[in-house]
Amino acid sequence: MRTDNPVMQRFREDPRSFFKFLHVFDKEQGKVVPFVLNDEQEILLDALLEHNRVVVCKARQIGCSTLIRAYFLWKTYVSVEPETSVILSYTRDSADHLHSIDKGFYLGLPKPLQRKLSKQSSRTLTFKDTKATLRSFTAGGKAGSTRSFTFTSAHISEFAFFDDQDDLLANVMASVGEGQIVIETTPNGPGDKYHELVLGSPGNGWHVCFFPWHKHKKYKKKSQFGHPNVPDMDENELKIQKDNGLSKAQMYWRRTQISTMGIEKFKREYPSSIDEAFMTNSKMFYPTDIVDTCSILPMKGKIWEDDEQIIGDRYYMGVDVALGTGKDYSAIVIISGTTLQPAYIYRDNTILPEDLAEKVWNLYHEYHEPKTIVEADGPGHTVLYRLKEWRVKNLYKGKTGKDWYTRGENKLKIFDHVRSLLCNEMIDAFPQPLWSEMRNCQTSTKGIPGHGKGGHDDVLMAFCLAQWFAYLEPTPTFTQTRQTMIEKFKSKARARRIRAMGPIPYRRKEW
């Protein structure tokens, strides 16, 4: 089929005219049926046609991945350029399944519409005349496997389950350039890159499509409420029904799902809101109801900085050092000794330890020689060596004169100290990456806090180090001026929270 004939032109102008010729396998009917878009797919298609960066937050089995595959086939089919559109998936089975949808769509086309292929395999479809290609491959949870490929658009499936989401997305964006990127996944907990993309929309350039479970017409089941051994809806269920305008059939389906998977898993896999989609679990180290009442301060690139330094204040600096290979982040956090709030944050996963040492040196002078604590583990030795060589004063020394090493008990100690500050209302606002890391901090089986899968805790570590050094310092006698500053800060913080969230029950003790 020629790419310049009237039919192709009509397809190019309107993907829905192309979709009329596609077929899908319907599990419920057990047969192949015409591809008819549901309400959610219609909304998603409009978003894909309008936006170049789309992230989908959804309940399971709504049909988003099928629509995305139909859309990418259409893009490749009508293209006159040798474009390459790829599927990046977490597992081989998932990648193969998505590509099988592509092939099923193509092979189901009427024969006159089946353009000649130069290549057809388990992972590739290439049109002979334009060389436009659909390809799928598995990143296997690792971002590095994408570096050797060049492509013009990408569909990233199950993005929330990749080990290093930051690196993966950076590689894809570098390859695609101005091309289209679509992220489709069910959430895997709060605080990761996926959560960051959703929270940052639309200011970050990404368009979010959120589809709650109850908008999908198939999620209902004939109500058995009131039958023997089936209790009527309780007060909470009645409220959920009223707030979302749900039928008894929808509410009964909801109850049956919860009975098999539990309420926490249900809310994550079948959310009613974005907050539910990223709901924490019982492993969360910091109380999320408290973290969520704190203000989130936007980050400008790699740096966040308070508007002005407090005259006469003493500052504390925590430094967490990484290798600078694009994976873990190096982080610098400076806090005010007066208010204990962040004053400066730096976060970068490409800076080398030697360069980080120079940055710490410059900040050391800018913030009037703050008390500085550097995690000595791993590449931290390089930074410490440089700072000692430059005769930096105010470096942390333990009771035995040793540097700080983050061991299990030490990490728990400093993270728990910050939790105490948080629960006692002594910290009220966080720059975005610190807030995300705190919200994603989980307790391991050994009771040690750390980041969840796909997340980071580098900024949080630097913040905890700074807070711990401030805690170890002998507390000076409170002057009237200092007391006034603290009370002023607390008053502003509470007013800000009330405006943003509404009043919350008072339940935390005063200083």
N, C-alpha and C positions, 0 to 999 in steps of 0.2 A: 504493500500500500504506500503510495506516494505521500510525502509529508506536506505537500502543498495543495492537495485536492480539497474540495469543499467540505467533505466529511471531517477530514483532519482539522480544517480550520474551525469548524463548529466545535469539535472536541477541545481544541486549544482555548477557545473563548469560554467554554462552559464545561467544567469537569463533570457536572451532574448528567450531561448528555452522554458522556463516556460511561459513567457508572451504570446507566440503564442496561448496558450489555454485560455487566459483571454478574457472577454467581458465587454464592458461598454455601458451605455445608452447614445446615441447621441441626444442632445436636438434638433439640427437642423433637423435631420432626423426623430426624434420621435420614435426611436426603438433601440434595443440592437444590437451592431455591434462588430466585433472583435477589440481588443485593439491593435492599431497600433501606435507606437511612432512617434510623430512629432519631428522636429529638436531640439526644446528646451528640450524635454524629453530625447532625445538621449544624449545630452550634460550633463544634470543633472544626468542621470544614470551612466555615466562614472565617474563623480565627486563622487557620492555615493560609487562606488566600490573602489575608490582610496583614499578617505579621510574619517577620522573618525569624524571630526567636520565640518559640512557644513551649511552655512547660505545662504538662497536664497533671493535675492532682485529682484522683478519682477513686471511686469504689471499684471493686473487682467486677469483671465480666460485663462491663457496660458496652463494649464493642469499640473502644477507642483505638486499640492497636490495629483492628481490622480496617477502620476508616483511614488510619495513617498509611497503611500499606496500599490501600486503593488510591490514595492521594499521590504517593510516591510513584506508583506504577503509572498513573496518569502523567505526572511530570516527566517521567522518562520516555513514555510513549509519544508524547507530542513534541518533545525536544528536537531541535534541529542541530544541536551542538553535541559533541562527544562527552556529555556530562556523566559523572559517576555518583550515584546516590547509594548510600550504604546503610545497612542495619548494624548497629553495635549492640550486642546483647551480652548479658551476664554469663549465660551458659550456652553450650553448644546446642542442647535440645531446644532452647528458646530461640536461638538464631535460626536453626533449621525449620522450626515451626513457622516463624514469621516469613521466611523465604518461601516456604511451601504455600503460604497464602498468595504471595506474588505469582508463583507459577500456576496455582489453581485459577486465579483471576485471568491470567493470560491464556491458558489452555482452554478456558471456558468461553472465550470470545468466539463469535461466529467466524468461520474460516476466512471470509473475505477481510476481516479486521485483524487477523493474525499476521502481523508484519514479520518478515524473515529475520531469523536470529543467526548471528555468527557464532554464538556460544550459549549453550544451555547446560548447566550443571546443578549440583545440589546446592551451590552457593552463588551462582552467577547467571544473569540473563543479559545478553548484549544484543541490541538491534543492529543488523548488518549494515544498513545504509548510514545511520548517524553515529554509530559506535556508542550511543548512549547506553549506560550500564546500570543495572541493579545488582548490588552485591551485598552479601551478609557475611559477617565473621564474628567470632567470639573474642572479647577482650579478656575473658577469664577472670574478671574481677581486678585485673591489673591494667593500669593506664598505658604502660610502656608499649604494649602490643599495637597501639594505634599509630606510633610514630613513623613507621615506614610506609604508610599509605597516604595517598593524595585523593581527595574527593571533593565534590562541590556541594553536597547537602547530606545531612545525616539524621537518622532516626535512632536515638539512644533509648533502648528499652531496659526497664528495671534499673534505672540509673542509681536509685537509692541503695542498691545492694553491692555496688562496686567498692573495692577497698580504698581507692584513692580517687575520689570524685573530682577534686580540684585539678589533679594532673590530667585526668581523662578529658575533662571539659576544656582545659587549656590546649591540649593537643588537637582536639576536634576543632576548636575555634581557629587555631592557627592554620589548619588545613583547609577549612571551609571558607574562611575569610568572610565575605559578604553573603555567602550562600546561606541556605536555610538550615536551622537546627531545631529538631523537635525532641523534647524529652518527655517520655511517657513511663510512669512507674507508679506502683503503690508505695506509700511512705514506709520507711524503716526506722522510725524514731526521730526525735527532734535533734536540732543542732548541727546537722551535716550540711553539705553544700547544697543539696536539693532543698532542704528547709530554708536555707539562706536565699536561694533563688525565688522561692515562693513568697517569702516575707518581703523581699526587696522590690517586687514588682509593683508598679510599672517603672519606677525610677531607675532600675538597673537595666532597662531595655528589654526585659522579658515580659511576655504576655501570659498570664495564668488562666487556664481553663479549669475550673473546679466543678466536679459533678458529684453531688451527694447521692447516697444509695437510693433514697426515696424518690428521686426523679426518674429512676428506671422502672418502667411499667411492669417488668417481669418479677420484681422483688415484692411479691405478695403471695399469701397462702390463705385458703379458706379458713376463716376464724373459727376456733374451737373454744373461745372464751366463754366461761360459764358452764361448759360441759363437765360431767363428773371427772374429777382429778385434774381439771384445768382451771386454776384460779382466775378470776377476773383481773383486769389491769389494775395495778397498784397506783398510788398517788403519783409516783415518778413517771410511770408509763403514760398515765393520763395527761400529764404535763407535756411530755414529749409529743404525744399525739396532737395536742392542742397547738403547741408552738410551731409545729411543722405542717399542720393541716393534713394528717395522715388518716387513712382508713383503718378499720379494724383488721382487714386482711393484711395490710402492710405491717401493722403492729404485731400480728401473730407470726408473720414470717420473721420479724426481728427477734421475737422471743425464742423461736425454734433455733435460730442461728446462734444466739447467745448461749443457749443451753448446751451446745456442742463445742463452742470455741471460747467461751468466756467473754465477759464484757470488755476487757481491755483490748483483746485481739479483734473483737468485732468492731470497736470504734476505730481502730487503725485501718482495718481492711474494708470496712463499710462506714466511712465517716459521714456524719450529718453536717459537719463544718470543717474548716481548715484546722481549727484548734484540735478537734478530735482526730484528724488525720495524723497529727504529730503529737498525739498524746503520749505522755511518758508512761513508764511502767514502774513496778515496785522496786526496780534496781536503781532508780534515780538517786543520786547522792544528795543533791540540793533540792529542797522542797519547791516544786515547780509552781505551787500556788503563790509562793512568796516571790520567786524569780519573775513570774509573769506580771506582778504588780509594779515591778521596777521599770523605769523609763529606759528606752533603747536609744542610744545616741548614734547618729549615722557616721560611718567611717568615710574618709576621703582618701581613696586609694589605700596605700600602705600605712597611713598615719592618721591618728586622731589626737587632737590637742585641745586642752581647755583654753578658753578665751584669754585668760591672763593668770599669771602666777600671783600667789598671795605674798605680799611683802612681809618679810621676816619669818616666813614659814620654813619648816624643815621638810625636805622631800626624801623619799625612799625609792630606790630603783631595784627592780627584779629583772633578771636576764635569763632566758631559756635559749640554749644554743642548739642549732641543727647544722647539718652538713652543707646546706645550700644547694641540694641536688634537685629541687623542685618537689620534694615530698613533704616531710615535716617542716614546720615553720620555725624560724628564729623569732623570738619575741622579746620586746623590751616594754616594761610597764613601770611608770613612775606614778607614785601616789602622794597626795598631800598628807603630811603628818598631822595637820590640824583637823581636817574633815575626813581623812581616810578614803576620799574619793579619788578615782583615776584622774591624773593631770595630763598624762601623755601615754600613748600606746603606739608601738611600731610592730608591724607584722610582715614578714617577707620569707618566702621559701626558696629564694635563689641567692641570697646574700651569703658570701663565704665567711667563715669564722673570723679571718683576718680583717675583713672589711667591717664586720659587726663590731669588733673591738674598737675600731676607729670611731664608729658611730656612738658607742657607749662613752668613749673618751670626750667627744664633742658635747653630748648631752650632760655628762658629768659637770662640765664647766657652765653650760647654759642654765642648769638647775642648781647652781651654787653648791657643788660638791655634795650631792645626796649620799646617804648611806646606801651602799651598793652590794647586792648579793647575786652572785653568778653561780648557776648550777654547774658544778665541776665535772659531772659525768660526761664521758665521751668528748665531743668537740669543744665543750666548755673549757677544757684545759688550755686550748689555744687562746681564747679570750682572756682568761685569767693571767696567763703568762705575759701577754701584751700589757695588760693593765698594771701588773706588778712592775714590769720593765719600765713603764712610764711613771712609776712611783705614785700611783693613784692612792690617795688616802681613803679612809672610810670603807674599805672592803671588809666584807663579813669574815670573821674568824670565830669558830666555835670555842667552847670553853677550853678545849685542848689545843687551840690554835690552828685547827684544821679547816679546810674549805668545806663548803656545803655539798653534800652528796645526797641525792634523792633515793633513799631506800624505802622499802615498804612502809615502815613505821613513820619515817620522816614525812613521806608524802601524805599519809593519813593525817598526821599531826597538823601540817600547814593547811590542807584542804578543809579539815574540820574546824580550824580556827576561823577561816573565812565563812564557813557555814554559820558559826556562832555570831559573827558580825552581821551577817545577812538576817538571821532570825531576830536579832535585837535592833533591827532597823537602823543600823549604823552605815549601811551602804544602800543607796536608792537608785542610782543610775549607772548604766554600763554602755560603753561603746559596743556596737553590734556583734563583732566576733567574740568578745568576752562574754556577752549575754548568751550567745548561741552555745559556746563551749560549756558554760555553766549549766545550761538547760539540758545538755547532752551528757553530762558527767554521770557515769554509772559506777556502781559498786561491783567489783569482781567477786568470784566465789571465795576469795581469800579476804574479802572485806576492804580491798584497796580501791580507791576511786581512780577513774581514768575515763578516756573518751570511748564512746560507743563506736560501732563499726562504721567506717567511712568518715568519722569525725576527727577532731583534733582537740588537744588540751594545752597547747603551747602558750597561748596568751593567758589562759587560766593559771598555768604553772608560774609564769612570771609574776602575775598579780598576787598569787598566794605567797610567793617568796618575798615580795615587797611588803605585804601585810605582816608577814611573820617577823621580818627585821624590825618593823615599826613596833610590833608587840614586845620584842626582846629589849628594846630601848627603855631605860629608866624613864618613867612617866613624870614629866615636870609638874610642879604645882600649877593647878589651873588658875590662870589669871582671869580677871574679869573680862578682858578683851577676848581671850580665847574662848571662854564660856559663851560670850555673846555671839561670836562667829559660828560656833557649833549650833546654838539654838536658832540662829538665823537660817543656817543651811537646812536644818531639819524642818523648819517651818515651810521653806520654799519647796522642799522635796515632797512633803505631805500634800501641799496645795497642788503641786503638779500631778501627783498620783490621783488625787480626788477628781481633778478635772478630766483626766484621761480615762480612769476606770470607774469612777463613782466611789462612794464611801465603802470601806471594807470593815468588817468587824474587828475591833481592837482586841488583839490577842498576844501581842508581844510586849515584853517588858521594856521599861524606860532605861536609859543609860544610868 
